[in-house]
Amino acid sequence: MYDGTSRNISDQRIFFHETSGRSQLSLRQCCAVESAARNNPDRPVHLLMRSSTNCVTNPINSQQLPINPSWLKVLSRYPNVEIVLLNEDHYFAGTPLEDWYTKGVWRTSRFEMGHLSDYIRVLTLYKGGGLYLDMDILTLKAFQGPVFRNCLVYENAAKDTIGNSVLHLERGHHLSGELIRLLAEEYDPEAYVYHGPDAIAEIMNRVCRLVAGNPKSNECNNVRLLSHRYFHPVAAMFSHMLFQNDGNMSDVETLFEIKESFGLHLWNSISLHHPINVDNKNQIVAILAREHCPLTVSRAADFN
């Protein structure tokens, strides 16, 4: 575990941001990180955690972390996982987002954590590149091949919304520079999605001439647009199906379709109240969790 920077920065890395400052992971979050590491053993996986005091001097012995928490026991079994405790003051210093961070208007927003998450993921792409995943993305396959390089992902079949839950940009890519400039110049503490999907849509339209619903209009040859099927095979409005415990033919068909995807978005924002019943033989998420994050599942009772 390191304070603020990793010794293994590469745009091949997969990274997550945990921005609550709780110094703890839920079962879902631990499963997300484990599944990424398990399915991609040749890629470094970085979990960047917000320090609760934002001042860490010795992360290994820090009292911010519970003694040997279950999530750390799980993730320490994977040699490709690094836990990075961020000192945000240092992380934002000297970057185009320093003024946004230090002025602190975002701290007064009712969307404080969401806005910090939107900003810091783009900053990490800007600093070092890599594949960003939200902490409710369950990885199902290895991310291999050029398709996962400099890519954005549609959230729906209509191809009119590009999400920011899965993003890959190499270090120095012009798109991360454009996003950083937009975020630095345009901040609205009352706007929920503007600094995420809407910002991406604005940049893609202005820079790449992308028209919503028409991926072929993209004029940026170095930006790939992936179908929703890669990570969002189940739409947000149907996310409850992932947590049903009874099982039926519809669930069997859904599971078959999901297994063709590379990841599964669990849509925590609307499904968080649905538990993962790890022993249930019919619940779709439980079936996938047992396969893709078995160490997390084995310690399920330790998670709140």
N, C-alpha and C positions, 0 to 999 in steps of 0.2 A: 504494500500500500504506500502511496506516495502523496506528497503535499502539492497538489496543483498541476503537476506535469507528469507525463509518462515518459519512460525511457524507450518506448517502442512505438513511436508515432509513424504511421504509414497510412496512405489512403486505402490500403487493404483492410484496415481495422474496421471492426464493428463497434459502435459506441452507443451507450445509453446515458441519459441524464436523469438523476433522481434529485428533484429540486425542492422537496418538502423540508429538508433539514432535520428530518426525524432520526437520521442515522440508523434506519431500519428498513427492511424490505418486507413486503407482504408475500404471501405464497405466490400470487400471480406474478409479481415482479421478479422474484427469484426464479420462477419457472421460465420467464421470458429470457433472462440472462443465461440460465443453464442451457436452454434449448438452442440458443445462438452458438454458444461455445461447443456444445456436443455435436451439432451438425456441421460446424465449421472449425475443425481442430487445427487447420493450417492458418487460420486468421486470428490475429490478436483481438480480444474482446475487452473493451474498456467500459467500466461502470464508473461514471463521474458523479460523485455524490457531493451535495451541498453540505458544507460544514455548518452545524447548528449555531456555532459561535462565530463562524466565518474567520476563525483564526486557529489554525492547526499547526502545532510544532512537532508533534510526534504521533502520527496517526496510529501506529501499531499499539501504543499504550494509552491512547487518548480515552478519557472517561466518557467521551461522547458516544462511544460504541459500547453496547452491552458486552459483558465478558463472553467471548467466543459465541456470538449469536449463531443461530441455526443457518441463516442464509450464508454467513461467512464460512461455516463448516462445509456447506454444499459447494460454494463457488471456489473454495481453495482446492478442491479436488481436480479442478481443470487448470492445467498449466498455462493455457492461453488466456486466462482471465486476469486482468489487473483492476484493482480497486483504486480509484484516484479521488482523494479528498480535496475539493477545490477551495482555495482561498479566493473568493470572488473579487475582492479588491485588487488582487494581483492579476487575476485572469482577465479582467476588463481593462486594466491599466494599459495605456499606450495603444489602444485599439480605437477604431472609428466609433465604437459604442461606449467609450469611457464616459462621455458627457451624459448620455442617456442613463447610465448606471449611477453615476455620482450625484446627479441632480435628484434622483430618487422619486420622481413623480410616480413611477410605476409602483412604488411601495404603498401608495395611497389608493390604488385601483382595487376594485372588488375582484378583478381578475389578476391580481398580483402574481400568483404562482404560474398561471397560464402564460402570462406575458413574459415572465422570466424564462420559462421553458422555451417559448418561441424564439426569444432573442439568443439564448445561450447555445442552442443547437446550431443556429446559423453561425455564431461566432466560432464554434468548434470546427465547423466545416471550413470556415475562412482561415483559421489558424493552421489546421493540419490535414483537412480532408478526411474522408472515410464514409462509411455507411451508417447513417443514423437510424435507429429504431426506437419507436415509442416503447414504454415499458409494459404495454399491453399487446405486444406483437409476439405471438408464439411461433418460433421458427420451426419449419417442418422439413426443410431440405438444405443442402449446401448451396451457398450463393456462388456459383461458378460461372465463368465465361464473361465475355464483354458486355452482355446484356445488363449486368449489375454495375456497370461503370458509368458515372455521370448520368444517373437516371432519376426520374421522378415517376410517381405512381398515381394513376387515376383511382378515385375512390368509388366510382360507380360505372355501370355499363353504358350510361349515356355519354361518358367521357367529357363531362362538362365541369368536373371538379377535380383538381389535383390536390392531394392531401400533403401534409407535412409530417406524417407519422413514419414515413419511410423515405429517406433521401440519400443519394450518394453523389458527392462531388469531389473531384480530386483537388488537392491543394493548388491554389492559384487559379481555379476555374473562374471565368468571368461572371458566371451566374451568382456565385457566392459574394463576389465583390458588389454586384448590382443589388443584391438583397441587403447586404450590410449598409450600403448607402441609403437605401429606402428606409430601413428600420431606424437609422440614425436621424434621418430628416423628418420622418412622419411617425409621430407617436400619438395615439389616441387612447387614453386610459379607460374610456368607456366602450371601446370596440373589442369584442371578444375574439373574432377570427381574423380581423384585418391583418394582424402581424404574422399570421400563419398562412393558411391556404389562400386568402385574398391577396396577400403580398406576392406570393408565388405567381398567382394568376396575372397580376398587374405587370410583373417583370416579364413573364413569358409572352404576354401580349405586346408589350412595348419593344422588347429586345428581339424576340423570336417570331413575332407576328402570329402567334398562336391564337386561333379562334376557338372558343369553347365548343366542344362537341365535334371538333374536326382535327384530330391529331396530325393529319397529313399536311395541315397548314403550317406546322412547325418548321421554321427556316434555320434553326440552330442545329447543325449537323452533329455537334458534340453534346447534345442533350437528348437522351432517349426517354420516351414516354411509354411506360409499361401499363398493360391492361390491369384493371381492378382485380382480375383473377389471380394475379401474383400474390397479393397480400390481403385483399378484401373480398374473398369469395362469398362471404355472408354480409349483406348490407346491415347497416346500423339498426334499422327498424326491425330486423329479424334476429337480432343478436340473442334474444331470449331463447331461441331454438337451440343454441349451443349449450344451454344449461338445463334443459328438460331431462327429467330423471326416468320417465316411463319408457321411452323408446318406441318408435313406430317405423313404418316403411319410409316415411318422409325423412326421418333422421338418418336412416341407412343411406339414402340417396344423397343427402347433404354431406355426410361424412365421406362418401366416395368422391364427391366433387371437391371437397376441401383438400383431400389427400393429393390432388393434382396441383395444388398451390404450393408456393414456397414458404408462405407464412400465413398466419391467421390473426387478423385484428379482432381482439375481444371487445372493443368499444367500451372501455371501462367507464367512460363518462355517463353511460346509460345502463350498464350491466353490472355495476359494482356490487349491487345488493344481491345478485345471484351468486350463491356459493359454488365453489368447485368441490363436488363430492367425490373425492379421489378414488373411493372404493366402488362407486356406482358403475355397473357394467354397461349402462345404456347412455349415460350422459356424454355427449360428444367431446366436450372439453376435457373431461376426466380420462376418456379413452386416449386422447392425444397427449395429455400430460403424462400419463404413465409411460408412454413411449418416448417422449422427447425431453422430459425433465424428471427422470426416475428418482434422482437423489432428493430433489425437492419434495416429490410425492412421498418418499420414504420418511420424511420428517414433517409431514403435513400437520401433525398434532402439535408441533412446536410453534406454528405460526398462529398469530391472533386472527 
